[in-house]
Amino acid sequence: MFSMYSRGRNRAVAAIKKWKVLRGDLVEVTAGREKGKQGTVSRVIRDKNQVVVEGLNLVKRHVRSTKERQGGIVTLEAPMHVSNVQVVDPVTGKPSRVGFRFLEDGSKVRVATRSGAVIPRPVVHTEKRIRAEGENNTADQHVAQKVTFSLEDELQYISELTGKSVDDLRASVESHQQKRAEDNKA
C-alpha cells in the first residue's frame, strides 16, 4: 500500500474533485521549462491530477523495436501537473483562474476570474459521441422494443415441464405475491 507522502513514481495522489481544466481547453503553462507557452489540452489524467498539452513538454524516449514498429528515439508529449497550467481568458488572452456561476436559465458555467467572461465548453465536450458498431455495442435490431413476457405463457411452459396443472401454479404464484405484499407492509 502506498502512502500519500512517499517518494517515488507510483505514489498515491489525492485526486482533485472539481476539475476546472477540460480536454480541449486552451491553456498557458505557468511553471517549468515551457512557462509562458500556450497549447490545447489533449488528454486529462484525473487519477494523477495531470494534463497533456499538445506540442508542449516534449520528451525523448528510447523505444525497442517490435513487429509492428521500428525502434529508435521517439519524441512524446509528457503529462504535467494541472497546477502548472491555467485556462486562457477568452477576452484578454492571458491566463486566468476559473470559477463557476449560474446563469439566469439555471445552467452552471465556467467563468474567468480575470475578466468575468464565460469560458465556453470545448467542442470535444459539446458534441455527442457516436459509438461505432463493435463487439461491445448492442445493435439496434437486438434491443428490446416491447415487453414480451406473459405470465400465462410462462405458467403453461412450467406446467409442461413439471406436470402440474396451470391452475395450481397460478394459485401458488398469487399466494406468493400476497405474502410479499404483507412482508412489505410490515
C-alpha positions as CSV (number, residue, x, y, z in Angstrom):
1,M,0.0,0.0,0.0
2,F,1.3,3.4,-0.9
3,S,1.5,6.3,1.4
4,M,0.3,9.7,0.1
5,Y,3.7,11.2,1.3
6,S,6.0,8.5,0.0
7,R,8.6,9.3,-2.7
8,G,8.7,7.6,-6.0
9,R,6.9,7.3,-9.2
10,N,3.9,5.2,-8.1
11,R,2.8,7.2,-5.1
12,A,-0.9,7.7,-4.5
13,V,-2.2,11.2,-5.1
14,A,-5.2,12.9,-3.6
15,A,-7.5,13.4,-6.6
16,I,-9.0,16.8,-7.4
17,K,-12.8,16.7,-7.0
18,K,-13.8,19.7,-9.1
19,W,-11.9,19.9,-12.4
20,K,-11.7,23.3,-13.9
21,V,-9.4,22.3,-16.9
22,L,-11.1,20.1,-19.5
23,R,-9.9,18.3,-22.6
24,G,-9.9,20.8,-25.5
25,D,-9.3,23.9,-23.4
26,L,-6.7,26.5,-24.4
27,V,-4.2,26.7,-21.5
28,E,-1.0,28.5,-20.7
29,V,1.9,26.9,-18.8
30,T,2.6,28.9,-15.7
31,A,5.7,26.9,-14.3
32,G,8.5,24.8,-15.7
33,R,10.6,25.0,-18.8
34,E,7.6,25.6,-21.0
35,K,6.4,28.6,-19.0
36,G,4.5,31.2,-21.0
37,K,3.6,28.9,-23.9
38,Q,0.0,28.2,-24.8
39,G,-1.5,25.0,-26.1
40,T,-4.6,22.8,-26.2
41,V,-5.2,20.1,-23.6
42,S,-5.3,16.8,-25.5
43,R,-5.7,14.5,-22.5
44,V,-6.7,14.7,-18.8
45,I,-5.4,12.1,-16.4
46,R,-7.7,12.6,-13.4
47,D,-6.3,9.9,-11.1
48,K,-2.8,11.5,-11.2
49,N,-4.0,15.2,-11.5
50,Q,-2.1,15.6,-14.8
51,V,-2.8,17.0,-18.2
52,V,-1.1,16.5,-21.6
53,V,-0.8,19.7,-23.7
54,E,-0.4,19.4,-27.4
55,G,3.1,20.4,-28.6
56,L,4.4,21.2,-25.1
57,N,6.6,19.3,-22.5
58,L,8.2,17.1,-25.2
59,V,10.5,14.3,-24.0
60,K,12.5,11.8,-25.9
61,R,12.0,8.1,-25.2
62,H,14.1,5.2,-26.4
63,V,11.7,2.6,-27.8
64,R,12.5,-1.0,-28.5
65,S,11.6,-2.3,-32.0
66,T,8.7,-4.7,-32.3
67,K,7.0,-6.5,-35.2
68,E,4.6,-3.5,-35.7
69,R,7.0,-0.6,-35.3
70,Q,10.6,0.3,-35.8
71,G,12.7,1.1,-32.7
72,G,14.6,4.3,-32.0
73,I,14.2,7.6,-30.2
74,V,10.7,8.9,-30.2
75,T,9.5,12.4,-29.1
76,L,6.4,12.3,-26.9
77,E,4.2,14.8,-25.1
78,A,4.7,14.1,-21.4
79,P,2.0,14.9,-18.8
80,M,2.4,17.8,-16.5
81,H,0.6,18.6,-13.2
82,V,-2.6,20.5,-13.6
83,S,-1.4,23.2,-11.1
84,N,1.3,24.2,-13.7
85,V,-1.3,25.3,-16.3
86,Q,-4.1,27.9,-16.3
87,V,-7.0,28.3,-18.6
88,V,-6.6,31.2,-21.1
89,D,-9.2,34.0,-20.6
90,P,-11.2,34.3,-23.9
91,V,-11.4,38.1,-23.6
92,T,-7.8,39.1,-22.6
93,G,-5.9,36.1,-23.9
94,K,-4.0,35.8,-20.6
95,P,-4.1,33.0,-18.1
96,S,-6.9,33.3,-15.5
97,R,-8.3,31.3,-12.6
98,V,-11.6,29.6,-13.2
99,G,-14.8,30.0,-11.1
100,F,-18.3,28.7,-11.5
101,R,-21.5,30.8,-11.8
102,F,-25.2,30.0,-12.5
103,L,-26.9,31.9,-15.4
104,E,-30.5,33.1,-15.4
105,D,-31.7,29.9,-17.1
106,G,-30.1,27.9,-14.2
107,S,-27.2,26.4,-16.2
108,K,-23.8,26.2,-14.5
109,V,-20.9,27.7,-16.5
110,R,-17.2,28.3,-16.0
111,V,-16.2,31.9,-15.6
112,A,-12.7,33.5,-16.0
113,T,-12.0,35.5,-12.8
114,R,-9.7,37.9,-14.6
115,S,-12.5,39.4,-16.8
116,G,-15.7,37.7,-15.7
117,A,-16.2,36.3,-19.1
118,V,-17.9,32.9,-19.6
119,I,-15.5,30.2,-20.7
120,P,-17.3,28.1,-23.3
121,R,-17.2,24.3,-23.1
122,P,-14.7,22.9,-25.6
123,V,-16.2,21.4,-28.8
124,V,-14.9,18.0,-27.7
125,H,-17.4,18.1,-24.8
126,T,-20.4,19.6,-26.5
127,E,-20.7,17.2,-29.4
128,K,-22.4,13.9,-28.8
129,R,-20.3,10.8,-29.1
130,I,-21.4,8.4,-31.8
131,R,-20.2,5.0,-30.9
132,A,-19.1,2.8,-33.8
133,E,-20.6,-0.7,-34.3
134,G,-18.4,-3.1,-32.4
135,E,-18.5,-6.2,-30.2
136,N,-19.3,-4.1,-27.1
137,N,-22.3,-2.4,-28.6
138,T,-25.7,-3.8,-29.0
139,A,-27.1,-3.4,-32.4
140,D,-30.5,-1.6,-32.8
141,Q,-32.2,-4.7,-34.1
142,H,-31.3,-6.6,-30.9
143,V,-32.6,-4.0,-28.5
144,A,-35.9,-5.0,-26.9
145,Q,-38.6,-2.7,-28.2
146,K,-41.5,-4.0,-26.2
147,V,-42.3,-6.3,-23.2
148,T,-42.6,-9.9,-24.4
149,F,-43.2,-11.5,-21.0
150,S,-46.6,-13.2,-20.4
151,L,-47.5,-14.9,-17.2
152,E,-49.9,-17.3,-18.9
153,D,-47.2,-18.4,-21.4
154,E,-44.7,-19.0,-18.5
155,L,-47.3,-20.9,-16.5
156,Q,-48.1,-23.1,-19.5
157,Y,-44.4,-23.8,-20.1
158,I,-43.7,-24.6,-16.4
159,S,-46.8,-27.0,-16.3
160,E,-45.4,-28.8,-19.3
161,L,-42.0,-29.2,-17.6
162,T,-43.3,-30.2,-14.1
163,G,-46.6,-31.9,-14.9
164,K,-48.6,-29.7,-12.5
165,S,-51.8,-28.0,-13.7
166,V,-51.8,-24.4,-14.7
167,D,-54.5,-23.6,-12.1
168,D,-52.3,-24.9,-9.3
169,L,-49.3,-22.9,-10.5
170,R,-51.4,-19.7,-10.7
171,A,-52.7,-20.2,-7.2
172,S,-49.2,-20.7,-5.8
173,V,-48.0,-17.5,-7.6
174,E,-50.9,-15.5,-6.2
175,S,-50.3,-16.8,-2.7
176,H,-46.6,-15.9,-3.0
177,Q,-47.5,-12.4,-4.2
178,Q,-49.8,-11.9,-1.2
179,K,-47.1,-13.0,1.2
180,R,-44.6,-10.5,-0.4
181,A,-47.2,-7.7,-0.1
182,E,-47.8,-8.5,3.6
183,D,-44.0,-8.5,4.2
184,N,-43.6,-5.2,2.5
185,K,-46.3,-3.6,4.7
186,A,-44.7,-4.8,7.9
